[in-house]
Amino acid sequence: MSSTVVGILGLLTIVAIVVTLFKSKTQPAIAFIVWPTILALVLVIGGRFTFDNLASMIKAGFNSTGPTAALFVFSVLYFGIMTDAGMFDVIIGKLMTFVGDNVIGVCIVTCIIALVGHLDGGGASTFCIVVPAMLPVFKRMHMRKTSLLRIAVLAMGVLNLMPWAGPTMRAASVLGIEAGSLWQTILPIQICGIILSLVHAYFTGVQEKARGAGLNGKLAAEEGEVVEEESDDASVPASNPELARPQLFLFNILLTIGVIAMLIWDVFPSYYPFMIGVALALFVNYGFTAKMHKKIINLHAGPALMMCSTLMGAAVLMGILTSSLGADGAVISAKTMELPADAIPSVVRCLAGLVSAVLPAALGRHLPLVIGILSVPLALAFDTDSYFYGMLPVVIGIGQAFGVEALPIAVAMVVCRNCATFISPMVPATLLGTGLAEVDIKDHIKASFMYVWGFSFLCMIVAIIFGIMPL
C-alpha cells in the first residue's frame, strides 16, 4: 500500500472523527477509538503492517499519554476539593468586588491570567490555573464557557512562541539554530499577538454583554446556542455548605500556590504535584476519615472518569496515526526528524507528504504564505511532534526547490499553527482544558475555529509587514 493511499486514508479518518463529533453521534473517546481502529484494520489487511505492529503502536500511544491521564484525574479531583472547600467562593467574591458587573473586565482579566500563566510554556498547567479560577465567575455572570476557553487559547497560543515553549524549540531544532535566535525573529509578531489577544478579549466581553451577560443579565437566545445549559449553571451553588471550609481558606490558597509552583518548577512529573495536593487537601480539610474521603472522591469521579476515558481514546488515535515503524518492527517516535530508509512512515507523515506534494505544484514560490493560511486547519490533523518533526522538514525541502528560504517557512508554521494549538484534539492539553471547563471538544472547536483562523491571518499580516515572511 503506497504512502499516498495511506495519507488519503488518514485524512478520511480525521474527517470522519471531526464529523462524528460535530454531529454529536458519540462521545470523543469512542470516536478516537473506533475510526483509527477501522483505519488500522484496513492497513493490516493491505499489508502495511501486522497485528503485532499495531499492538506496539497502541502501546506507544498509551506510553505518551499516560502521564497526562494521571494529570487529568488528579487535577480534576484537586480543583473539585478546592471548590467543595469554598476556596473559589472567596476568590470570586474579591474578583467580583474588583470588576463588579463589568463583563468586559472579566474577559480582559481572563486574558491577562492566561498570558501570565503561560509564561512557562505549559498548556496543561495554564489550563489548570485559568479555568478553575474563572469558570465560576463566568457561570455566575451568565457568560459562555466557550468564550472563556477561546480567550484563554488565543492568549496561550501567542505566549507559546517563547523560546522555551515546545513549538519554537522543535522548529529551531529542525532549522539547526538556537531557539532564542528564532524567537528574536518572531518577537515583533508575538508582541502584536499579545495586543490582539487583549483586543479579542475586549470584543468578546462586548459580545457577551450584548447577549445580556452580567450578574443580573438576561441571556438572548442565539441560533444554535444551548441557553438551557447557561441558565442551569446560574442556579447551581458555588459549593456545598456542608463541605465548605472557609476557615481553611489561607491553607487552601497556599497549597494551591504550592501545587502551581511545583508545576512551574518542572522537576517532578506534572501529575505528582496534584497527587500530593489531593492527599494534603483531603487530610487537612476533611480529617483522617476514610468514609469522608471516599465521599469527596466519589463526588468528582464522574468528570475524572470522563476526562480520563477521552485521553485513553486519544492514546489509541495518537498511537495508530503518529507511530512510524522501523525495519525490525519497533515503533519510531514522532519526534524523529529523519526516518531510516527502510522504515515505514506513520499515517500523519504520509499525510504530510501528500499535503506537501499537492501544494507546491502551483504555489511553490508562495509556500510560506500558503502554509500559513493552511496551518490552522492542519493543526486539527497533526500532533505537535508530527507537525514540526514530520511535516516541516518535508516542506522546507520542497521550498528549497523553488528558491524559498527555510526560515520564512518555519515562521509561518510556528506562528500560524501556534494560534490553533489548543483547539486541536491531537493536543492532550486541549482535552484537559475542555474537561475542566465542562465543554465538549466539538463545541470548543465550533466556537473558536474561525476566530483562531482569523487571528492567525492577522499574525501573518504582521509578519509580512515586518518583512519576516515574503508576500
C-alpha positions as CSV (number, residue, x, y, z in Angstrom):
1,M,0.0,0.0,0.0
2,S,1.5,3.3,-1.1
3,S,2.2,6.2,1.1
4,T,-0.2,8.4,-0.9
5,V,-3.1,5.9,-0.3
6,V,-2.2,5.8,3.4
7,G,-2.2,9.6,3.6
8,I,-5.6,9.7,1.9
9,L,-7.0,7.1,4.3
10,G,-5.5,9.1,7.2
11,L,-7.2,12.3,6.0
12,L,-10.6,10.4,5.7
13,T,-10.2,9.1,9.2
14,I,-9.6,12.5,10.6
15,V,-12.6,13.9,8.7
16,A,-14.7,11.1,10.0
17,I,-13.7,11.8,13.6
18,V,-14.5,15.5,13.2
19,V,-17.8,14.9,11.5
20,T,-18.8,12.3,14.1
21,L,-18.0,14.8,16.9
22,F,-19.7,17.7,15.3
23,K,-22.9,15.8,14.7
24,S,-22.9,14.5,18.3
25,K,-23.1,10.9,17.3
26,T,-21.0,9.7,20.2
27,Q,-18.5,10.8,22.9
28,P,-15.0,11.8,21.8
29,A,-13.4,8.8,23.5
30,I,-15.4,6.4,21.3
31,A,-14.7,8.3,18.1
32,F,-11.0,8.4,18.9
33,I,-11.1,4.6,19.3
34,V,-13.4,3.4,16.6
35,W,-12.2,5.3,13.5
36,P,-8.5,4.8,14.0
37,T,-9.1,1.1,14.7
38,I,-11.0,0.8,11.4
39,L,-8.1,2.6,9.6
40,A,-5.6,0.2,11.3
41,L,-7.6,-2.9,10.2
42,V,-7.6,-1.6,6.6
43,L,-3.8,-1.0,6.8
44,V,-3.3,-4.5,8.2
45,I,-5.4,-6.1,5.5
46,G,-3.5,-4.0,2.9
47,G,-0.2,-5.4,4.2
48,R,1.1,-2.1,5.6
49,F,1.9,-3.7,9.0
50,T,0.9,-6.7,11.2
51,F,-1.3,-7.0,14.2
52,D,1.8,-7.3,16.3
53,N,3.0,-3.9,14.9
54,L,-0.5,-2.5,15.7
55,A,-0.3,-3.6,19.3
56,S,3.1,-1.9,19.7
57,M,1.8,1.3,18.1
58,I,-1.2,1.4,20.5
59,K,1.2,0.7,23.5
60,A,3.4,3.6,22.3
61,G,0.3,5.9,22.2
62,F,-0.5,4.9,25.8
63,N,3.1,5.5,26.9
64,S,2.9,9.0,25.6
65,T,-0.5,9.9,27.1
66,G,-0.3,8.0,30.4
67,P,1.2,10.9,32.4
68,T,-1.4,13.3,31.1
69,A,-4.1,10.9,32.1
70,A,-2.8,10.9,35.6
71,L,-2.7,14.7,35.5
72,F,-6.3,14.7,34.3
73,V,-7.6,12.6,37.1
74,F,-5.8,14.3,40.0
75,S,-6.2,17.8,38.7
76,V,-10.0,17.3,38.5
77,L,-10.0,15.8,42.0
78,Y,-7.9,18.6,43.4
79,F,-9.9,21.5,42.0
80,G,-13.1,19.7,42.9
81,I,-11.9,19.5,46.5
82,M,-10.9,23.2,46.4
83,T,-14.4,24.1,45.1
84,D,-16.1,22.0,47.8
85,A,-14.0,23.7,50.5
86,G,-15.1,27.1,49.2
87,M,-11.7,28.5,48.2
88,F,-13.0,29.8,44.9
89,D,-16.0,31.4,46.6
90,V,-13.7,33.8,48.4
91,I,-11.6,34.4,45.2
92,I,-14.8,35.1,43.2
93,G,-16.1,37.4,45.8
94,K,-12.9,39.5,45.7
95,L,-12.8,39.5,41.9
96,M,-16.5,40.5,41.7
97,T,-15.7,43.4,44.0
98,F,-12.9,44.4,41.7
99,V,-14.7,44.1,38.4
100,G,-18.3,44.4,39.6
101,D,-20.8,43.7,36.9
102,N,-18.2,44.5,34.2
103,V,-18.4,41.7,31.7
104,I,-15.6,43.2,29.6
105,G,-13.4,43.4,32.7
106,V,-13.8,39.7,33.4
107,C,-12.8,38.9,29.8
108,I,-9.7,41.0,30.0
109,V,-8.7,39.6,33.4
110,T,-9.1,36.1,32.0
111,C,-6.8,37.0,29.1
112,I,-4.2,38.5,31.4
113,I,-4.3,35.4,33.7
114,A,-3.8,33.2,30.6
115,L,-0.9,35.3,29.3
116,V,0.9,35.3,32.7
117,G,0.1,31.7,33.4
118,H,1.5,30.5,30.1
119,L,4.9,32.1,30.7
120,D,6.2,28.6,31.5
121,G,5.0,27.3,28.1
122,G,3.0,24.5,29.6
123,G,-0.5,24.2,28.2
124,A,-1.8,21.8,30.9
125,S,-0.6,23.9,33.8
126,T,-2.1,27.1,32.2
127,F,-5.5,25.5,31.9
128,C,-5.2,24.3,35.5
129,I,-4.6,28.0,36.5
130,V,-7.1,29.8,34.3
131,V,-10.1,27.6,34.0
132,P,-10.8,26.7,37.7
133,A,-10.2,30.4,38.7
134,M,-12.5,31.9,36.1
135,L,-15.1,29.3,35.3
136,P,-17.2,30.0,38.5
137,V,-17.1,33.7,37.5
138,F,-18.3,33.0,34.0
139,K,-21.1,30.8,35.3
140,R,-22.3,33.3,37.9
141,M,-22.3,36.1,35.3
142,H,-24.1,34.0,32.7
143,M,-21.1,34.1,30.3
144,R,-20.4,31.3,27.8
145,K,-17.8,28.8,28.9
146,T,-16.7,28.5,25.2
147,S,-15.8,32.2,25.4
148,L,-13.6,31.5,28.4
149,L,-11.8,28.8,26.5
150,R,-11.4,30.9,23.4
151,I,-9.9,33.9,25.3
152,A,-7.5,31.5,27.0
153,V,-6.4,29.6,24.0
154,L,-5.7,32.7,21.9
155,A,-3.6,34.2,24.7
156,M,-1.8,30.8,25.2
157,G,-1.1,30.5,21.5
158,V,0.7,33.8,21.5
159,L,2.8,33.0,24.6
160,N,3.6,29.6,23.1
161,L,6.1,31.4,20.9
162,M,8.5,31.8,23.8
163,P,11.9,30.1,23.2
164,W,11.4,27.5,25.9
165,A,7.9,26.5,24.6
166,G,7.6,23.3,22.6
167,P,6.8,24.5,19.1
168,T,9.6,27.1,18.9
169,M,12.1,24.7,20.3
170,R,11.0,22.0,17.8
171,A,11.2,24.4,14.8
172,A,14.6,25.7,15.9
173,S,15.9,22.1,16.1
174,V,14.7,21.4,12.6
175,L,16.4,24.6,11.4
176,G,19.5,23.8,13.3
177,I,19.6,27.2,15.1
178,E,19.1,28.3,18.7
179,A,15.6,28.6,19.9
180,G,16.4,32.1,21.2
181,S,17.5,33.2,17.8
182,L,14.3,32.1,16.2
183,W,12.3,33.8,19.0
184,Q,14.1,37.1,18.3
185,T,12.9,36.8,14.7
186,I,9.3,36.3,15.7
187,L,9.3,38.6,18.7
188,P,7.5,41.5,16.8
189,I,4.7,39.1,15.9
190,Q,4.4,37.9,19.5
191,I,4.1,41.5,20.8
192,C,1.4,42.3,18.3
193,G,-0.2,39.0,19.1
194,I,-0.4,39.9,22.8
195,I,-2.1,43.2,21.9
196,L,-4.5,41.4,19.6
197,S,-5.4,38.8,22.3
198,L,-6.3,41.6,24.6
199,V,-8.4,43.3,21.9
200,H,-10.1,40.0,21.3
201,A,-10.9,39.7,25.0
202,Y,-12.4,43.2,24.9
203,F,-14.7,42.4,22.0
204,T,-15.6,39.0,23.5
205,G,-16.8,41.0,26.5
206,V,-18.8,43.3,24.3
207,Q,-20.4,40.2,22.6
208,E,-21.3,38.7,26.0
209,K,-22.7,41.9,27.3
210,A,-24.8,42.3,24.2
211,R,-26.2,38.8,24.9
212,G,-27.3,40.0,28.3
213,A,-24.5,38.5,30.4
214,G,-23.8,40.0,33.8
215,L,-24.8,39.4,37.4
216,N,-28.5,40.3,36.7
217,G,-28.5,39.9,32.9
218,K,-31.0,38.0,30.8
219,L,-29.4,35.9,28.1
220,A,-30.5,36.4,24.5
221,A,-31.2,33.2,22.6
222,E,-28.9,32.7,19.6
223,E,-29.0,30.4,16.6
224,G,-27.6,27.0,17.6
225,E,-26.9,28.1,21.2
226,V,-27.9,25.9,24.1
227,V,-29.3,28.5,26.5
228,E,-30.6,25.9,28.9
229,E,-27.0,25.0,29.9
230,E,-26.3,28.5,30.9
231,S,-29.4,29.0,33.0
232,D,-28.7,25.8,34.7
233,D,-25.2,26.9,35.6
234,A,-26.5,30.1,37.1
235,S,-28.7,28.2,39.5
236,V,-26.0,25.9,40.8
237,P,-24.5,26.9,44.1
238,A,-20.8,27.5,44.1
239,S,-20.2,24.9,46.7
240,N,-21.9,22.5,49.1
241,P,-22.3,24.3,52.5
242,E,-21.7,21.1,54.4
243,L,-18.3,20.7,52.8
244,A,-17.3,24.3,52.9
245,R,-14.2,25.1,55.0
246,P,-13.9,28.9,54.9
247,Q,-11.7,28.9,58.0
248,L,-9.1,27.0,55.9
249,F,-9.0,29.4,53.0
250,L,-5.5,30.6,53.8
251,F,-4.2,27.0,53.9
252,N,-6.0,26.0,50.7
253,I,-4.8,29.1,48.8
254,L,-1.2,28.5,49.9
255,L,-1.5,24.8,49.0
256,T,-2.8,25.8,45.5
257,I,0.1,28.2,45.0
258,G,2.5,25.5,46.1
259,V,1.0,23.0,43.6
260,I,1.2,25.5,40.8
261,A,4.8,26.4,41.8
262,M,5.8,22.8,41.6
263,L,4.3,22.6,38.1
264,I,6.3,25.6,37.0
265,W,9.4,24.3,38.7
266,D,9.1,21.3,36.4
267,V,11.3,19.0,38.4
268,F,8.6,16.4,39.2
269,P,6.2,14.8,36.7
270,S,3.3,17.2,36.1
271,Y,0.8,14.8,37.8
272,Y,2.8,14.5,41.0
273,P,2.0,18.0,42.5
274,F,-1.7,17.3,42.1
275,M,-1.3,13.9,43.7
276,I,0.3,15.5,46.8
277,G,-2.2,18.3,46.7
278,V,-5.2,15.9,46.7
279,A,-3.7,14.0,49.7
280,L,-3.0,17.1,51.7
281,A,-6.3,18.8,50.8
282,L,-8.3,15.7,52.0
283,F,-6.4,15.3,55.3
284,V,-6.5,18.9,56.3
285,N,-10.0,19.8,55.1
286,Y,-11.8,16.6,55.9
287,G,-9.7,14.9,58.6
288,F,-8.4,11.3,58.8
289,T,-11.7,9.6,57.9
290,A,-11.8,7.1,55.0
291,K,-15.5,7.4,54.7
292,M,-15.4,11.2,54.2
293,H,-12.5,10.9,51.7
294,K,-14.4,8.3,49.7
295,K,-17.5,10.6,49.6
296,I,-15.4,13.5,48.3
297,I,-13.7,11.4,45.7
298,N,-17.0,9.9,44.5
299,L,-18.4,13.4,44.0
300,H,-15.8,14.1,41.3
301,A,-15.3,10.5,40.0
302,G,-17.7,11.1,37.0
303,P,-15.8,14.1,35.5
304,A,-12.5,12.5,36.2
305,L,-13.5,9.2,34.5
306,M,-14.9,11.1,31.5
307,M,-11.7,13.0,31.0
308,C,-9.5,10.0,31.5
309,S,-11.5,7.9,29.1
310,T,-11.3,10.6,26.5
311,L,-7.5,10.7,26.8
312,M,-7.3,6.9,26.7
313,G,-9.2,7.1,23.4
314,A,-6.8,9.8,22.2
315,A,-3.9,7.4,23.1
316,V,-5.3,4.9,20.5
317,L,-5.7,7.7,18.0
318,M,-2.1,9.0,18.6
319,G,-0.6,5.5,18.6
320,I,-2.1,4.5,15.2
321,L,-1.7,7.8,13.4
322,T,1.7,9.1,14.6
323,S,3.8,5.9,15.1
324,S,6.3,5.0,12.4
325,L,7.9,1.5,12.3
326,G,11.5,0.5,11.9
327,A,12.6,-2.5,9.8
328,D,12.6,-4.6,13.0
329,G,9.0,-3.6,13.8
330,A,10.0,-1.3,16.6
331,V,8.0,1.9,17.0
332,I,9.8,5.1,16.0
333,S,8.7,8.2,17.9
334,A,7.1,11.1,16.0
335,K,10.0,13.3,17.4
336,T,12.4,11.6,15.0
337,M,13.1,14.1,12.2
338,E,14.6,11.7,9.6
339,L,13.4,8.1,9.3
340,P,15.7,5.3,8.2
341,A,15.3,4.5,4.5
342,D,13.7,1.1,5.3
343,A,11.3,2.5,7.9
344,I,7.5,2.5,7.4
345,P,6.4,6.2,7.9
346,S,3.4,6.9,10.1
347,V,0.0,7.9,8.8
348,V,0.5,11.5,9.6
349,R,3.9,11.5,7.9
350,C,2.2,10.1,4.8
351,L,-0.5,12.8,5.1
352,A,2.3,15.4,5.4
353,G,3.9,14.1,2.2
354,L,0.5,14.2,0.5
355,V,-0.2,17.8,1.5
356,S,3.3,18.9,0.6
357,A,3.1,17.2,-2.8
358,V,-0.2,18.9,-3.7
359,L,0.8,22.5,-2.6
360,P,4.0,23.4,-4.5
361,A,2.8,22.4,-8.0
362,A,1.1,25.8,-8.4
363,L,2.2,27.8,-5.4
364,G,5.8,26.9,-4.8
365,R,7.2,30.5,-4.6
366,H,4.5,31.5,-2.1
367,L,4.9,28.4,0.0
368,P,5.2,30.3,3.4
369,L,2.0,32.2,2.7
370,V,0.2,29.0,1.7
371,I,1.4,27.1,4.7
372,G,0.4,30.0,6.9
373,I,-3.1,30.0,5.6
374,L,-3.5,26.2,5.9
375,S,-1.8,25.9,9.3
376,V,-4.9,26.2,11.4
377,P,-6.9,23.5,9.5
378,L,-3.8,21.3,9.5
379,A,-3.4,21.7,13.3
380,L,-6.6,19.6,13.7
381,A,-4.9,16.7,11.9
382,F,-1.4,16.8,13.2
383,D,0.0,16.5,16.7
384,T,2.8,18.9,17.6
385,D,5.7,16.5,17.1
386,S,4.4,15.1,13.7
387,Y,3.8,18.6,12.5
388,F,7.2,20.0,13.2
389,Y,9.4,16.9,13.0
390,G,7.5,15.2,10.2
391,M,6.0,17.9,8.0
392,L,8.3,20.9,8.5
393,P,11.5,19.2,7.1
394,V,9.5,18.0,4.1
395,V,8.0,21.5,3.3
396,I,11.5,23.1,3.8
397,G,12.9,20.6,1.2
398,I,10.2,21.5,-1.3
399,G,10.6,25.2,-0.7
400,Q,14.3,24.9,-1.5
401,A,13.4,23.6,-5.0
402,F,11.6,26.9,-5.6
403,G,14.3,29.1,-4.0
404,V,12.3,29.7,-0.8
405,E,14.4,30.1,2.4
406,A,13.8,27.7,5.3
407,L,13.3,30.5,7.9
408,P,10.1,32.1,6.5
409,I,8.5,28.6,6.1
410,A,9.4,27.8,9.7
411,V,8.0,31.1,10.9
412,A,4.7,30.5,9.1
413,M,4.4,27.1,10.6
414,V,5.3,28.2,14.1
415,V,3.3,31.4,14.3
416,C,0.1,30.4,12.5
417,R,0.0,26.9,13.9
418,N,0.5,28.1,17.4
419,C,-2.7,30.1,17.3
420,A,-4.5,26.7,16.8
421,T,-2.5,24.6,19.2
422,F,-5.1,24.5,21.9
423,I,-8.2,23.8,19.7
424,S,-6.6,20.7,18.3
425,P,-7.9,17.3,19.6
426,M,-4.5,15.9,18.8
427,V,-3.0,18.0,21.7
428,P,-3.7,16.4,25.1
429,A,-3.8,19.7,26.9
430,T,-6.8,20.7,24.8
431,L,-8.7,17.8,26.2
432,L,-7.7,18.8,29.7
433,G,-8.9,22.4,29.1
434,T,-12.3,21.4,27.7
435,G,-12.7,18.9,30.5
436,L,-12.0,21.4,33.2
437,A,-14.3,23.9,31.5
438,E,-17.1,21.4,31.1
439,V,-17.2,22.0,27.4
440,D,-17.4,19.3,24.6
441,I,-14.4,19.4,22.3
442,K,-16.8,19.9,19.3
443,D,-18.3,23.0,20.9
444,H,-14.9,24.4,21.7
445,I,-13.7,23.9,18.1
446,K,-17.0,25.4,16.7
447,A,-16.8,28.4,18.9
448,S,-13.1,29.0,18.4
449,F,-12.0,27.8,14.9
450,M,-12.9,30.9,12.8
451,Y,-11.7,33.3,15.4
452,V,-8.4,31.4,15.7
453,W,-8.0,31.2,11.9
454,G,-8.7,34.9,11.6
455,F,-6.2,35.6,14.4
456,S,-3.5,33.6,12.5
457,F,-4.2,35.7,9.4
458,L,-3.6,38.9,11.4
459,C,-0.3,37.5,12.8
460,M,0.7,36.5,9.3
461,I,0.0,40.1,8.0
462,V,2.2,41.4,10.8
463,A,5.0,39.1,9.8
464,I,4.7,40.3,6.2
465,I,4.7,44.0,7.3
466,F,7.8,43.4,9.3
467,G,9.5,41.6,6.4
468,I,9.7,38.3,8.3
469,M,7.6,36.5,5.8
470,P,7.7,37.2,2.0
471,L,4.4,38.1,0.3
